[in-house]
Amino acid sequence: MALINSTDLGKRIRNEDYDNLYYFYGHDVGALELYVKKLINKLVPKADQTMNLHKFDGKKLDVAELANACEALPMFAERVCVVVNDLNMDSVPKADGDVIRKALSDLPETTVVVIYATGVDLYKTKKALTDKNKRFADFCAKHGSVCEFAYKKAYDLAKSIVASLSKAGCTISKHDAEHLANLCLCDSAFISQEIKKLTAYAPGRQITKEDIDLLCVRRVESDGYALALNILKCNPKMVFRRLKELAEQNYEAFEILGIISFSISDLYRAKLARASGKMVADIISDFGYPRNREFAVKNAFSECSGISVERIREVIDILAQTDLKLKTKSSGAASDMLTLEQCVAKAMAVQC
């Protein structure tokens, strides 16, 4: 009964070593949902779910009904499974919270409760839960198992990508698998979707980087670094081509500006870190980078050496002025995109 990782959780599920209470949360919703589905089907086979699986919406939870479900006896089955999705303790009145804790603290041996979050934000920072949700997680760890589904590193996800493609009759190099993971920002749900697309496009053969770049939908966040770097290195052909593609995908100008600014900040931090004798690990630790963005830090650290800190500062100032302009004026999407294009043109013209 403690905080466990997803690997240990998977082993316990396979070995049918169950707790009476589970609490799952984390940014990698795709992996989380997969484990919840596996766990529920192991706890209560589909043939028994009609009478023995009780599902609750945590956003509109009736705590009395939850307490009753926890006390229910299994009907022609080994156990009862009670599932609560999107329970945010910040939104739960104290009296209801007390009822929930009382019900969960004394569960029958035949009852397993699974509480998991997919559509609510339980965090106060990138890594830390809000105070109420942290206290509830600690309570669940005392009475059962708690697992945080944080994003895995691209290196680790590459192994599962290789395995998934192998099962589908395809192959992929470890390097290209990491490229796919980074393109999807290490989000398991997006990776799973892209794997299905790739196997349909290239059945029975090796998946290449060219296949990935041709077929896979780039999350706009993954464009931020490439755009930022090419703005700083004055590559207008790449920058304006990609801006045009993003506009055609109906991304708003302020969204694109935001991801560019985000990555410029990565490069600025990396530049200052190098000047101070710091390393990649120091940046990741000091600024609390999640695992799915560690690659951005490593790239920024290696690429920033040829860019002056004065140039980066000038570009940041131009982006900040444009951000204010977009947020304070009333205009249409076409006009906003023109403002963004003028911004990046001005940024590329900076001489430092």
C-alpha positions as CSV (number, residue, x, y, z in Angstrom):
1,M,0.0,0.0,0.0
2,A,2.0,3.0,-1.3
3,L,2.9,5.1,-4.2
4,I,3.9,2.8,-7.1
5,N,5.0,3.4,-10.7
6,S,3.2,2.2,-13.8
7,T,5.7,-0.7,-14.4
8,D,5.0,-2.1,-10.9
9,L,1.3,-1.5,-11.4
10,G,1.3,-3.5,-14.6
11,K,3.1,-6.4,-12.9
12,R,0.6,-6.5,-10.1
13,I,-2.3,-6.5,-12.5
14,R,-0.8,-9.4,-14.5
15,N,-0.2,-11.3,-11.3
16,E,-3.7,-10.6,-10.0
17,D,-2.2,-8.9,-6.9
18,Y,-5.0,-6.4,-6.2
19,D,-5.5,-3.7,-3.7
20,N,-9.0,-2.5,-2.5
21,L,-8.3,1.1,-3.5
22,Y,-6.5,2.7,-6.5
23,Y,-5.9,6.4,-7.2
24,F,-4.5,7.3,-10.6
25,Y,-3.6,10.7,-11.9
26,G,-1.1,12.3,-14.3
27,H,-0.5,14.1,-17.5
28,D,-0.2,11.0,-19.7
29,V,-3.9,10.4,-19.9
30,G,-3.5,7.9,-22.7
31,A,-1.4,5.5,-20.6
32,L,-3.6,6.1,-17.6
33,E,-6.8,5.2,-19.4
34,L,-5.2,2.1,-20.8
35,Y,-4.2,0.9,-17.4
36,V,-7.7,1.6,-16.0
37,K,-9.3,-0.4,-18.7
38,K,-7.0,-3.3,-18.2
39,L,-7.5,-3.2,-14.4
40,I,-11.3,-3.1,-14.6
41,N,-11.5,-6.0,-17.1
42,K,-9.3,-8.1,-14.8
43,L,-11.2,-7.2,-11.7
44,V,-14.6,-7.8,-13.2
45,P,-14.8,-9.8,-16.5
46,K,-17.2,-8.3,-19.0
47,A,-19.8,-11.0,-18.5
48,D,-20.1,-9.9,-14.8
49,Q,-20.0,-6.1,-15.3
50,T,-23.7,-5.4,-15.6
51,M,-24.3,-6.2,-12.0
52,N,-20.9,-5.7,-10.4
53,L,-19.4,-2.6,-12.1
54,H,-20.5,0.7,-10.7
55,K,-19.3,3.9,-12.5
56,F,-19.5,7.5,-11.1
57,D,-18.8,10.9,-12.6
58,G,-16.6,12.7,-10.0
59,K,-17.8,16.1,-11.2
60,K,-21.4,15.4,-10.0
61,L,-20.8,12.7,-7.4
62,D,-23.6,11.6,-5.1
63,V,-21.5,10.5,-2.1
64,A,-24.4,8.5,-0.6
65,E,-24.7,6.4,-3.7
66,L,-20.9,6.0,-3.8
67,A,-21.0,4.8,-0.2
68,N,-23.8,2.3,-0.9
69,A,-21.9,1.0,-4.0
70,C,-18.8,0.4,-1.9
71,E,-20.9,-1.7,0.5
72,A,-22.6,-3.8,-2.2
73,L,-22.0,-7.5,-2.3
74,P,-20.9,-9.1,-5.6
75,M,-23.7,-10.8,-7.6
76,F,-22.5,-14.2,-9.0
77,A,-19.0,-12.8,-9.2
78,E,-15.8,-12.6,-7.2
79,R,-15.9,-8.9,-6.5
80,V,-17.5,-5.5,-7.0
81,C,-15.6,-2.8,-8.8
82,V,-16.5,0.9,-8.1
83,V,-15.0,3.4,-10.6
84,V,-14.9,7.2,-10.1
85,N,-13.7,9.4,-12.9
86,D,-12.6,13.0,-12.5
87,L,-12.9,13.5,-8.7
88,N,-11.3,16.8,-7.8
89,M,-11.2,17.3,-4.1
90,D,-10.9,21.1,-4.5
91,S,-14.6,21.0,-5.7
92,V,-15.9,18.7,-3.0
93,P,-17.5,20.1,0.2
94,K,-15.9,19.1,3.4
95,A,-18.9,17.1,4.6
96,D,-18.9,15.1,1.3
97,G,-15.2,14.6,1.6
98,D,-15.6,13.1,5.0
99,V,-18.2,10.7,3.7
100,I,-15.9,9.7,0.8
101,R,-13.0,9.0,3.2
102,K,-15.1,7.0,5.6
103,A,-16.4,4.8,2.8
104,L,-12.9,4.2,1.4
105,S,-11.2,3.6,4.7
106,D,-13.2,0.4,5.5
107,L,-13.9,-1.3,2.2
108,P,-15.2,-4.9,2.2
109,E,-12.7,-7.5,0.9
110,T,-14.9,-8.1,-2.1
111,T,-14.9,-4.4,-3.2
112,V,-12.2,-2.6,-5.3
113,V,-12.5,1.2,-5.9
114,V,-10.7,2.8,-8.8
115,I,-10.5,6.6,-8.7
116,Y,-8.8,8.2,-11.7
117,A,-8.6,11.7,-13.4
118,T,-8.6,12.3,-17.1
119,G,-10.7,15.5,-17.6
120,V,-9.8,17.6,-14.5
121,D,-6.7,19.5,-13.6
122,L,-5.5,18.4,-10.1
123,Y,-2.2,20.3,-10.3
124,K,-1.1,23.6,-8.8
125,T,2.2,23.5,-10.6
126,K,3.6,21.3,-13.4
127,K,4.5,18.6,-11.0
128,A,2.7,19.2,-7.7
129,L,-1.0,18.4,-6.8
130,T,-3.1,21.1,-5.1
131,D,-3.1,20.8,-1.4
132,K,-6.5,19.1,-1.1
133,N,-5.8,16.6,-3.8
134,K,-2.3,15.9,-2.4
135,R,-3.9,15.1,1.0
136,F,-6.4,12.9,-0.7
137,A,-3.7,11.1,-2.6
138,D,-1.8,10.5,0.6
139,F,-5.0,9.1,2.2
140,C,-5.4,6.7,-0.8
141,A,-1.8,5.6,-0.5
142,K,-2.4,4.7,3.1
143,H,-5.4,2.5,2.2
144,G,-4.4,1.3,-1.2
145,S,-2.1,2.2,-4.2
146,V,-1.5,5.5,-5.9
147,C,0.1,5.8,-9.3
148,E,1.1,9.0,-11.1
149,F,1.2,8.6,-14.9
150,A,3.8,11.2,-15.8
151,Y,5.1,11.5,-19.3
152,K,7.9,9.0,-20.0
153,K,11.1,9.9,-21.7
154,A,11.3,9.5,-25.5
155,Y,14.0,6.9,-25.0
156,D,11.7,4.7,-22.9
157,L,8.7,5.2,-25.1
158,A,10.8,4.2,-28.1
159,K,10.9,0.6,-26.7
160,S,7.2,0.3,-26.5
161,I,6.8,1.9,-30.0
162,V,9.2,-0.7,-31.5
163,A,7.2,-3.5,-29.7
164,S,3.8,-2.2,-30.8
165,L,4.9,-1.9,-34.4
166,S,6.5,-5.4,-34.3
167,K,3.1,-6.9,-33.1
168,A,1.5,-5.2,-36.1
169,G,4.1,-6.7,-38.5
170,C,6.2,-3.6,-39.0
171,T,9.7,-2.5,-37.9
172,I,11.2,0.8,-36.9
173,S,14.7,1.9,-35.8
174,K,15.1,3.0,-32.2
175,H,16.1,6.5,-33.5
176,D,13.0,6.9,-35.6
177,A,10.8,5.6,-32.7
178,E,12.3,8.4,-30.5
179,H,11.5,10.9,-33.3
180,L,7.9,9.8,-33.3
181,A,7.7,10.0,-29.5
182,N,9.1,13.6,-29.5
183,L,6.8,14.6,-32.3
184,C,3.9,13.5,-30.2
185,L,5.4,15.2,-27.1
186,C,5.6,11.8,-25.4
187,D,1.8,11.6,-25.1
188,S,0.8,7.9,-25.2
189,A,-2.7,8.7,-26.6
190,F,-1.3,10.5,-29.6
191,I,1.5,7.9,-30.1
192,S,-1.1,5.2,-30.2
193,Q,-3.2,7.0,-32.9
194,E,-0.1,7.6,-35.0
195,I,1.0,4.0,-34.8
196,K,-2.4,2.9,-36.2
197,K,-2.0,5.3,-39.1
198,L,1.6,4.2,-39.8
199,T,0.8,0.5,-39.8
200,A,-2.1,1.0,-42.2
201,Y,0.1,3.1,-44.5
202,A,3.2,0.7,-44.5
203,P,2.0,-2.8,-43.7
204,G,4.7,-5.3,-43.2
205,R,7.7,-3.0,-43.8
206,Q,10.0,-0.7,-41.9
207,I,8.6,2.6,-40.8
208,T,11.0,5.4,-41.7
209,K,11.4,9.0,-40.5
210,E,10.0,10.1,-43.9
211,D,6.9,8.1,-43.3
212,I,6.5,9.7,-39.9
213,D,7.0,13.3,-41.2
214,L,4.6,12.6,-44.1
215,L,1.7,11.1,-42.1
216,C,1.9,12.1,-38.5
217,V,0.0,15.2,-37.3
218,R,2.5,17.5,-35.6
219,R,1.2,18.9,-32.3
220,V,1.6,22.6,-32.6
221,E,3.7,22.6,-29.4
222,S,6.3,20.5,-31.2
223,D,6.7,23.3,-33.8
224,G,7.7,25.8,-31.2
225,Y,11.4,24.9,-31.0
226,A,11.9,24.6,-34.8
227,L,10.2,27.9,-35.4
228,A,12.1,29.7,-32.6
229,L,15.5,28.4,-33.7
230,N,14.9,29.2,-37.4
231,I,13.7,32.7,-36.4
232,L,17.0,33.2,-34.5
233,K,19.0,31.8,-37.3
234,C,17.2,33.8,-40.0
235,N,15.6,31.1,-42.1
236,P,12.6,32.8,-43.5
237,K,11.8,30.0,-46.0
238,M,11.1,27.5,-43.3
239,V,9.4,29.9,-40.9
240,F,6.9,31.4,-43.3
241,R,6.1,28.0,-44.9
242,R,5.3,26.5,-41.5
243,L,3.3,29.5,-40.4
244,K,1.2,29.1,-43.6
245,E,0.6,25.4,-42.8
246,L,-0.4,26.2,-39.3
247,A,-2.8,28.9,-40.5
248,E,-4.4,26.4,-42.9
249,Q,-4.9,24.0,-39.9
250,N,-6.9,26.8,-38.3
251,Y,-4.4,27.6,-35.5
252,E,-4.9,31.1,-34.1
253,A,-2.0,33.6,-34.3
254,F,-1.8,34.0,-30.5
255,E,-1.4,30.2,-30.1
256,I,1.5,30.0,-32.6
257,L,3.1,33.1,-31.0
258,G,2.7,31.4,-27.6
259,I,4.6,28.3,-28.6
260,I,7.3,30.3,-30.3
261,S,7.8,32.4,-27.2
262,F,7.8,29.3,-25.0
263,S,10.7,27.8,-27.0
264,I,12.6,31.1,-27.2
265,S,12.6,31.0,-23.4
266,D,14.1,27.5,-23.5
267,L,16.9,28.8,-25.7
268,Y,17.4,31.8,-23.5
269,R,17.7,29.7,-20.4
270,A,20.1,27.3,-22.1
271,K,22.2,30.2,-23.3
272,L,22.5,31.7,-19.8
273,A,23.1,28.3,-18.3
274,R,26.0,27.6,-20.6
275,A,27.5,31.0,-19.8
276,S,27.2,30.2,-16.1
277,G,28.8,26.8,-16.4
278,K,25.6,24.9,-15.8
279,M,24.5,21.7,-17.6
280,V,21.3,20.3,-19.1
281,A,20.3,18.6,-15.8
282,D,20.6,21.9,-14.0
283,I,18.1,23.6,-16.3
284,I,15.7,20.7,-16.1
285,S,15.8,20.7,-12.3
286,D,15.8,24.4,-11.7
287,F,12.9,25.1,-14.0
288,G,10.9,21.9,-13.3
289,Y,10.7,20.7,-16.9
290,P,8.4,17.6,-17.4
291,R,9.9,14.6,-19.1
292,N,8.1,15.2,-22.4
293,R,10.0,18.5,-22.8
294,E,13.5,17.4,-21.7
295,F,14.4,16.9,-25.3
296,A,13.7,20.6,-25.9
297,V,16.2,21.5,-23.2
298,K,18.9,19.2,-24.7
299,N,18.3,20.6,-28.2
300,A,18.4,24.2,-26.9
301,F,21.6,23.6,-25.0
302,S,23.4,22.2,-28.1
303,E,22.0,24.8,-30.6
304,C,22.3,28.1,-28.6
305,S,26.1,28.4,-28.8
306,G,26.1,30.4,-32.1
307,I,23.3,32.8,-31.0
308,S,24.1,35.9,-29.0
309,V,22.2,36.5,-25.8
310,E,21.6,40.1,-27.0
311,R,19.8,38.8,-30.1
312,I,17.6,36.4,-28.0
313,R,16.7,39.3,-25.7
314,E,15.8,41.6,-28.6
315,V,13.6,38.8,-30.1
316,I,11.9,38.2,-26.8
317,D,11.0,41.9,-26.6
318,I,9.5,41.8,-30.1
319,L,7.4,38.8,-29.3
320,A,6.2,40.3,-26.0
321,Q,5.1,43.5,-27.9
322,T,3.3,41.4,-30.5
323,D,1.6,39.3,-27.8
324,L,0.2,42.5,-26.2
325,K,-0.9,43.8,-29.6
326,L,-2.8,40.6,-30.4
327,K,-4.5,40.6,-27.0
328,T,-5.5,44.2,-27.0
329,K,-6.8,44.8,-30.5
330,S,-10.0,43.6,-32.2
331,S,-9.4,42.0,-35.6
332,G,-10.0,38.9,-37.7
333,A,-7.9,35.8,-38.0
334,A,-6.3,37.0,-41.3
335,S,-5.3,40.3,-39.8
336,D,-3.8,38.5,-36.7
337,M,-1.8,36.2,-38.8
338,L,-0.4,39.2,-40.8
339,T,0.6,40.7,-37.4
340,L,2.4,37.5,-36.5
341,E,4.2,37.4,-39.8
342,Q,5.3,41.0,-39.4
343,C,6.5,40.1,-35.9
344,V,8.7,37.2,-37.1
345,A,10.0,39.2,-40.0
346,K,11.1,42.0,-37.6
347,A,12.6,39.4,-35.3
348,M,14.7,37.9,-38.1
349,A,15.9,41.4,-39.1
350,V,17.5,41.9,-35.6
351,Q,21.2,42.4,-35.9
352,C,23.2,41.6,-32.7
